[in-house]
Amino acid sequence: MPENILRKVSEFYGLCSSIYPSQLEIPSTTQTILQVFCLLKTRKTQSIQKVAPV
């Protein structure tokens, strides 16, 4: 069960760049947390791309 939830959450984070959490009907606290996670994920991806030559 937890694995399914984690998978769905990670899929949602994958979509966060195209679908912003503010457009979804979720509580503002959850919305803020999701935005922070989206920012952190984006920064991690960018820092990895900077370090690793393509």
Buried (B, 14 or more C-beta within 10 A) or exposed (E): EEEEEEEEEEEBBEEBEEEEBEEEEEEEEEBEEBBEBBEEBEEEEEEEEEEEEE
